Amino acid sequence: METAAHALAIMSSLRYTPSLHYRCSNTLIVMQTSAPGITSPLTTCDVLVVGGGPAGSAISALLAEKGWDVHVLEKDHHPRFHIGESLLPHSLPILQRLGVLPEVEKIGITKYGAEIVSPYHGRSRTLYFSKALDGSQPYSYEVKRAEFDKILIDNAVSKGVRVHEGIRAKRVEFRHDSTHLVQAEDRAGTTITYEAKFVVDASGRDTFLSGQFGGKYRNPSHNSAAVFGHFEGVRRLPGKDEGNISIVWFDHGWWWIIPFKDGTTSVGAVCWPSYISTRKVPLEQFLWDTIALCAPVAERMAKATLVGQAYAAANYSYRRSTMRGDGYLMVGDAFAFIDPVFSSGVHLALNSATLGADVVDAYLRKSPEYQRHLQEFERSVRLGVKTYSWFIYHFTQPAFRNLFMSEGSKFKMEEAILSILAGDAFGKSPTRLPIFLFKIAYYLVYLFNFRENWTAFQRRIRGVPETVTTLKDYALHDRR
Ligand SMILES: Cc1cc2nc3c(=O)[nH]c(=O)nc-3n(C[C@H](O)[C@H](O)[C@H](O)COP(=O)(O)OP(=O)(O)OC[C@H]3O[C@@H](n4cnc5c(N)ncnc54)[C@H](O)[C@@H]3O)c2cc1C
């Protein structure tokens, strides 16, 4: 109440009422503006973070812990729908460090592994994280992102971060050897200016700074789009496997089935552009039609009903060559995003935010350790993206399917793949040699069945250069 009264006092000292959304000690205070186009006074801070997803919440909380005055701009309002619901085991130590693990445990269903279903082999197999090379993280959680992201942003607020919801960052004026000016706008069209010593772009697939600088390029080897929704009545796996993610291959890409604690399930298809461009019906109907094309998914969804609306995400495979500059850093999807198949997105976002916090802290303190932190940040972020990329590009090839479905792996290949599936992607475990051997095995199997693999490859990349224009990406348009 005291903080609310304090904020009200500040606001009433202003001669107008811009639409500022303050979170003070877990209390969201919404001040509505009455006059569009009005420009508010300057808000100053040490660090301005654009985006209140996992990357933005994590880096802001860690920087606030180090004593910096951090503000977050979030164009949306938490809790809000977001995709990216299957977490990796190696994210748990990061969540522990942030202090949110007990709360995540409460909302999550435990995921011990991944069930891989191959209609081409007529069977499935389950890979358990406990068998990874470093079996120290044998499980993770499936979470609704509305709940998960709310926990993370509330945690940032509890550490002193000022979160402004419903405020979209528009542009940054970078000033050499000085502070930087961030122009933002609330939903009523009021312009708000923030002055910060450092700017963090954690805007996810909106890629806020890339919009200003350019430099983001579509992935030349991969392009997909996804259609998905939350459902009731999806059949679950039995016993301990109930919380496992299921990944199902089909002719136009692959499916995920992610169960939630409340009994609902996230189901989505990642499809090649050539298939998406055949859509002639509304999105929800297209989702049901696509379900009918994959027998193992259709069977589990025989009694399912959609909860809420169907969503789409399009053209999401991209990266940029640089992730930092004088006075700014990009973390999470703001730098790169390839594909969700290994559920790596949130893990990469949390990892880059953690390392990014050390970079920003060292920059602000003018520490001699700055270069070292920067190098470690870049090395780790690039290695993570690179590690997952190879698997993502080859995951739907017949050669990969055959190797993945064969039991009795040699030379610890399976254990090494499980390590990467668990999020051990930054070179901590000795995965290099077994993964190298797996790749050799893959190319040999590929050559052995060259025609089949070549045809599958052609089918996957057909249409990659074109953008999918028939789908509206839910995350990139305003949900006002
Ligand atoms: C189809 C699909 C399925 C996926 N499945 C998984 C999965 O199972 N597991 C997994 O780990 N990952 C998955 N991902 C990836 C995951 O969604 C992302 O990698 C993850 O959310 C990245 O976190 P982030 O904080 O970088 O970005 P985000 O979570 O996208 O957060 C960015 C935030 O910035 C805000 N924002 C954007 N622009 C502005 C602006 N200009 N001003 C103010 N605020 C702004 C947005 O509203 C948003 O809240 C999936 C992705 C897709 C597309």
Ligand as a Chemical Component Dictionary entry (heavy atoms), coordinates in Angstrom:
data_LIG
# 
_chem_comp.id                   LIG 
_chem_comp.type                 NON-POLYMER 
_chem_comp.pdbx_formal_charge   0 
_chem_comp.three_letter_code    LIG 
# 
loop_
_chem_comp_atom.comp_id 
_chem_comp_atom.atom_id 
_chem_comp_atom.alt_atom_id 
_chem_comp_atom.type_symbol 
_chem_comp_atom.charge 
_chem_comp_atom.model_Cartn_x 
_chem_comp_atom.model_Cartn_y 
_chem_comp_atom.model_Cartn_z 
_chem_comp_atom.pdbx_ordinal 
LIG C1  C1  C 0 6.202  -22.770 -32.401 1  
LIG C2  C2  C 0 7.205  -22.594 -31.291 2  
LIG C3  C3  C 0 7.300  -23.552 -30.291 3  
LIG C4  C4  C 0 8.250  -23.397 -29.271 4  
LIG N1  N1  N 0 8.385  -24.366 -28.291 5  
LIG C5  C5  C 0 9.342  -24.236 -27.350 6  
LIG C6  C6  C 0 9.485  -25.204 -26.289 7  
LIG O1  O1  O 0 8.756  -26.191 -26.208 8  
LIG N2  N2  N 0 10.455 -24.994 -25.362 9  
LIG C7  C7  C 0 11.277 -23.886 -25.405 10 
LIG O2  O2  O 0 12.145 -23.756 -24.548 11 
LIG N3  N3  N 0 11.138 -22.958 -26.361 12 
LIG C8  C8  C 0 10.210 -23.097 -27.331 13 
LIG N4  N4  N 0 10.053 -22.121 -28.262 14 
LIG C9  C9  C 0 10.937 -20.953 -28.214 15 
LIG C10 C10 C 0 10.530 -19.976 -27.126 16 
LIG O3  O3  O 0 9.228  -19.510 -27.370 17 
LIG C11 C11 C 0 11.491 -18.793 -27.123 18 
LIG O4  O4  O 0 12.793 -19.221 -27.436 19 
LIG C12 C12 C 0 11.531 -18.067 -25.781 20 
LIG O5  O5  O 0 10.263 -17.573 -25.437 21 
LIG C13 C13 C 0 12.557 -16.918 -25.857 22 
LIG O6  O6  O 0 12.461 -16.079 -24.736 23 
LIG P1  P1  P 0 12.778 -14.518 -24.883 24 
LIG O7  O7  O 0 12.649 -13.948 -23.522 25 
LIG O8  O8  O 0 14.028 -14.326 -25.649 26 
LIG O9  O9  O 0 11.623 -13.958 -25.827 27 
LIG P2  P2  P 0 10.045 -13.932 -25.555 28 
LIG O10 O10 O 0 9.637  -15.007 -24.653 29 
LIG O11 O11 O 0 9.403  -13.874 -26.891 30 
LIG O12 O12 O 0 9.807  -12.554 -24.807 31 
LIG C14 C14 C 0 9.958  -11.326 -25.475 32 
LIG C15 C15 C 0 9.038  -10.289 -24.832 33 
LIG O13 O13 O 0 9.321  -9.013  -25.374 34 
LIG C16 C16 C 0 8.100  -8.302  -25.569 35 
LIG N5  N5  N 0 8.365  -7.293  -26.608 36 
LIG C17 C17 C 0 8.641  -7.517  -27.897 37 
LIG N6  N6  N 0 8.897  -6.366  -28.536 38 
LIG C18 C18 C 0 8.777  -5.374  -27.616 39 
LIG C19 C19 C 0 8.924  -3.946  -27.673 40 
LIG N7  N7  N 0 9.272  -3.304  -28.801 41 
LIG N8  N8  N 0 8.723  -3.237  -26.547 42 
LIG C20 C20 C 0 8.369  -3.869  -25.392 43 
LIG N9  N9  N 0 8.218  -5.210  -25.289 44 
LIG C21 C21 C 0 8.431  -5.968  -26.385 45 
LIG C22 C22 C 0 7.124  -9.385  -25.970 46 
LIG O14 O14 O 0 5.784  -9.015  -25.721 47 
LIG C23 C23 C 0 7.564  -10.555 -25.096 48 
LIG O15 O15 O 0 6.868  -10.619 -23.873 49 
LIG C24 C24 C 0 9.097  -22.247 -29.266 50 
LIG C25 C25 C 0 8.968  -21.277 -30.271 51 
LIG C26 C26 C 0 8.034  -21.439 -31.275 52 
LIG C27 C27 C 0 7.922  -20.377 -32.336 53 
# 
loop_
_chem_comp_bond.comp_id 
_chem_comp_bond.atom_id_1 
_chem_comp_bond.atom_id_2 
_chem_comp_bond.value_order 
_chem_comp_bond.pdbx_ordinal 
LIG C1  C2  SING 1  
LIG C2  C3  SING 2  
LIG C2  C26 DOUB 3  
LIG C3  C4  DOUB 4  
LIG C4  N1  SING 5  
LIG C4  C24 SING 6  
LIG N1  C5  DOUB 7  
LIG C5  C6  SING 8  
LIG C5  C8  SING 9  
LIG C6  O1  DOUB 10 
LIG C6  N2  SING 11 
LIG N2  C7  SING 12 
LIG C7  O2  DOUB 13 
LIG C7  N3  SING 14 
LIG N3  C8  DOUB 15 
LIG C8  N4  SING 16 
LIG N4  C9  SING 17 
LIG N4  C24 SING 18 
LIG C9  C10 SING 19 
LIG C10 O3  SING 20 
LIG C10 C11 SING 21 
LIG C11 O4  SING 22 
LIG C11 C12 SING 23 
LIG C12 O5  SING 24 
LIG C12 C13 SING 25 
LIG C13 O6  SING 26 
LIG O6  P1  SING 27 
LIG P1  O7  DOUB 28 
LIG P1  O8  SING 29 
LIG P1  O9  SING 30 
LIG O9  P2  SING 31 
LIG P2  O10 DOUB 32 
LIG P2  O11 SING 33 
LIG P2  O12 SING 34 
LIG O12 C14 SING 35 
LIG C14 C15 SING 36 
LIG C15 O13 SING 37 
LIG C15 C23 SING 38 
LIG O13 C16 SING 39 
LIG C16 N5  SING 40 
LIG C16 C22 SING 41 
LIG N5  C17 SING 42 
LIG N5  C21 SING 43 
LIG C17 N6  DOUB 44 
LIG N6  C18 SING 45 
LIG C18 C19 SING 46 
LIG C18 C21 DOUB 47 
LIG C19 N7  SING 48 
LIG C19 N8  DOUB 49 
LIG N8  C20 SING 50 
LIG C20 N9  DOUB 51 
LIG N9  C21 SING 52 
LIG C22 O14 SING 53 
LIG C22 C23 SING 54 
LIG C23 O15 SING 55 
LIG C24 C25 DOUB 56 
LIG C25 C26 SING 57 
LIG C26 C27 SING 58 
# 
